[in-house]
């Protein structure tokens, strides 16, 4: 593609300066340097390339080189060329940096509005096209949490972004950071993008956990999917889930269980409250129940995971039966106990009073 033609006005006064410097040996004045900087800024705002502009200055230098210039005059002219081009490039780079800062601010504002749902949805959809998203379609959001907080300029987000762009250069993907976590927004019909993001993020964050929300349509769909991913991470922390990748679709049972919070709190108090009478409080026996259910109610595997003997585990299970009246090994009692254990983790009992 041919480069756009550069107007002669960006060389305004340049040939005259060279001629005067050849005659007097003077340096560029402060006003002349500021004029070159202003022209550099204007050329950057007009979308021209700095390399092409420098080449234009050099071509003009050859064309306007004063005749019969020798010795000290040659050095003065070359010094003037250096001054003029340097001032022009300075103005150009200042304008570029300002443009980058504006773009970054606009991108951050858009991301904040998108993930918090604070903007008019119609206007938000219009702005999204600028960043490669078509919000009329379904999108899904993945959130990666590592051992530390990350910003977009950190090495971890840049490493993950490079890997995604290398593999999915033609896809409509938005990668950013929010509240110290990595966030990836991708079309809902392209789950391979978020799977790859999860793989790269898990590796880049030294084993960090990634949660993936369900696909939802429309501008509000991104917020919904983002909230699901955050809830999945929070749930993993409360429930002790250590899976590297969590899918909100696989965890829907937990929000259902806590939809009636008061009923769940009543169940926890009724089924597990008596455990607080045990020596050492409820927590050791609660952990025993949690591991027992996770191990499929297999005593030997539970004992191994808890670093106990099978005999010590059997004593704990009998103690739970004595205190609660419910036998963990009895299928008739097991469902209520397991539901209560899940509720205790979700409600952070017994650390928090119900």
N, C-alpha and C positions, 0 to 999 in steps of 0.2 A: 504493500500500500504506500503510495507516494505521500511524502510529508507535505503538510499545508505550506503554501508560499508565505514567507515571512515579510511583512511590510518594511519598507525602507525607513520608516519613522523610528525603528528601534536602533538605527545607526545615526540618528540625528546629531549633528555637530561633531561626529567622530573624525571625519576627514579634516575639518577645520582645525581641530585640536592638534592633529599630527603635524599639519603645516606650521602652526605657530610654535610648537615645541622644537621643530627642526631649525627655526630661525633664532629662537631665543634660548633654547635649552631649559625652559622652565618646566616645573611639574604641574600636574592638574590642580586646579583650584578646588576649594571645598565645595562650591556650588556645582562645578563640573562633575565632581565625584558623586554628589547627591543626585544629579541628573541621571548619571549612568545607573545608579542604584534604582531610581524610580523607573527607568526604562526596563531594567531587569525584572522588577516586580510586575510591571504591565505585561511583559512577554510571558511570564509564568502564568498569570491569570488568563492570558489569551490561549493557553494550552500548547505553547511551543516547547520544543525540546532544547535543553541547554546545549547539548553537543552541536546541534544545528546552528544555534546562535553564535557559539564560539567560532565555528567554521566560517560563518558569515563575517565576523569581525576580522578574521585572518585574511579572508578574501579581499575585504575592503582595505586592509592594511597594504596588501600587495598592490592593489589598484591605485591607492592614494599615496604611495610612498614618495616623499618629496625627492626631487632630482638633485644630484650632486651633493648628497648628504654623506659626510665622511667623519671619521674619528669620533670626537666627543658628541657631535650632533647625532650620530647613529645610536650611541648608547642612550642618549636622552629620549629619542623616538621609541626605542625598544622599551625603555622604562615607562614611557607614557602608555604604550600598548598594554604593558603588564598592569599598570594602574587602572586603566579603563576597563579591561576585561575582568579584572578582579572585582571592581566595584559593581559591574554589571552582574557578575555571578553571585555576589553577595546579596544583591537585591532579589535576584531570582530565587535563591535558596531560602531567603526569609519568607517570601511569598509561599513557597512550597511547604515550609514548616507550618506556617499559619493555616494553610489549606488542610494539611494532615491533622492538625489539632482540631480544626472545625469538624472534619470528617469523623474523627474519633469521638468528639463530643456528641455529634448527631447520632452516631452508631450506639453509644452508650445510652443516650436518652431513649432511642428506639427500643433497645433491649429492655431497659427498665420498664417502659410503658407496656411492652409486649408481655413480659413475665409477671407484671403486677396487674395488668388489665386496667390501667389508669386512664387510657386515652379513648377518644371516640373510636369505636370499632371500624367504622367506614374509613376514617382518616388513617387509622393504623394500617389497614389493608393496603391503602395507597402507598404509604411510606415503606411497607414491607417489600414492594417490588424493587425498590432501590437496593435492597440488601439480598436479593435473590430468592425471596419467599413469595409464594402465591397462597395467601391465607384462605382463599375460598376452598382450597383442598385440605384434606386431613393431614395433620402433622403429629409426630410423636417426639417426646423430649427425653433425653437421657442425662442424668446428673451423676458426676463422679466426685467422690469425697476422698481426699488423701490425708496423710498425717499432718499436713500443714495447709494454711490458706494460700491460694494462688491468685495472681493477677494476670491480665492478658500479656504482660511483658515478660513474665517468668519463663524459664526454660521448659517446664513441663507442658503448659498449654501450647507453646510453639512447637514442641516435639510432636504432640498429638495432632496438631493442625497440619503439620508438614506431611505426616503419614496419611491423614485423610485426603488431603489434596492430591497426593501422589497416586492414590488408589481410585478416588472418586472425583477427578478434576471437573467432570461435566455435570455433576449433580448439584442440586440446589440445597446447600447445607449451610447452616450458620453455627459457628463455634465461638463460644465466648466464656467468660467467667462471671459468676454471680455469688456474692457472699463467700468468696474463698473457694468455691467449687467450680469444676469444669462443667459446662453445659453444651449439649449438642442438640440442635433442632433439625430434623430431617423429615422429608415426606413420609407419610404414614404407610405408604405402599412399598417402602424400601427398607425393610428391617435389617438388611445386611449392613447398611451404613451404621446403625446404632450398635449392632453386634461388634463391628470392627472398632468403633469408637470405644466400646466397653473393653475390648481386648487391649487396645493401645493405652487407654487410661489406666487400666489395672497394672500394666507393666511400668508405665511412666511414673506412677505415684507410689511405686514400691508396694504393690498389693492393696491399693485403695479399693473401696467398694463402689459399685456402679448400680444405679437404679434406673429402670426404663419405664416411663409412663405409657399408657395405652394411646393409640392414635385417636384424635378427635378433630372434627372439622370446624373451620371458621377461625377468626381471630381469637375468640374466646377458647378455642380448642387447645391452643398452645399453652395457655395459662392452666387449663384443666390437666393436661398431660404433665406439665411441670410440677404442679401441686401433688399429683399422684407419685411422681418420682421422689419428691421430698418426703412425702409421707412414708414411702417404702423404706427410705434410709432411716428415718426416725423409728419406724417399726422394727427394723433390723437391730438397732441399738438397744431398744427396750426388750426385745425377745431373744437377744443373743444370737441372731441369725448371722452366720459368717460366710454365706455364699458370696463369691466374688461379684456375681451379677444377679440382681433381683428384678423380677418383672412384676409390675403392679397387678397385672391380670392374674398372676398366680397367688396373690396375697389378699384377694377380695374378701375372703372369709373373715379376716381380722376386723376390718371396719364394720362388717355386719354384726359380729359378736359384741362390739362396743357401741352399736347404734343406740341401744337403750342402756346408757351408762349406769343408771340407778339399779336396774335389774341385775346387771353384771356385778356391781358392787355388793348387792345383797347375796348373790351366789357365792362370791369369794368369801364374804364374812361367814356365811352359813357352812360352807364346805371346808374352808381352810382356817378360819378364825381360831379353832381349838389348837392349832399347831403352835400358837404363841405361848402355850403353857409348857412346851418342851424346854428342856435345858438347852440354853444357847439360842432360844427364840425360834421363830418359824422358818427363817431363811435356809438353814441346812436341810431341813426336811422338804421344803419347797423345791430346792435344787434337786434333791433326790427324786422327787416325783417328776420334775421336768425332764431329767436325763432318762429316767425309767421309761417314760412315754416316748421320748425321741428314739430310744433303743428298741422300740417295738415290744416293750414289756418283757424283754429277755433279760433275766437276772444276771447271767454271766457277763453279757456285754455291758450292762449298766454298771456292774461292779468294776469292770475294767476301766470304763470311762471316768468313774469317780475315784479310781485308785483305792478301792476298798476290797476286802475279801467278800465272797458271796455270803458268808455267815453274817458279817457286819451289815451288809445290805439287807439281808432278810430281817435282821433286828430292826432296822430303820423302817422297813415296810410294815412290820408288825406294830411298831410304835405309832405310825400314821393311822393304822386301823384302830388302835386303841383310843387315840385322841379324837378322831373324826367320826368313827363309826362306819367308815367306808373302807372297803378292802380294795387296794389298787390292782390286785390280781384277779378280782371278780369282774367279769364283763358287765354285769348289771350296775356296778358302782363306777366303773372306769370312765364312762363318758362324762358323768357329772364332775368327777375329780379332774379329768384332763381339761375340760372346758373352764373350770375354776382356775386351774394353773395358768392357762393362757390368759384369762382375765386378770390374774394377779400381775403377770408380766406387763400387760397392756396398761394397767392402772398403777404400776410401780408400787404394788403392795408387797411387803409390809413397810417399805421405806416411807410411804405416804399413808396417812390415816384415811380410811374410807368413810 
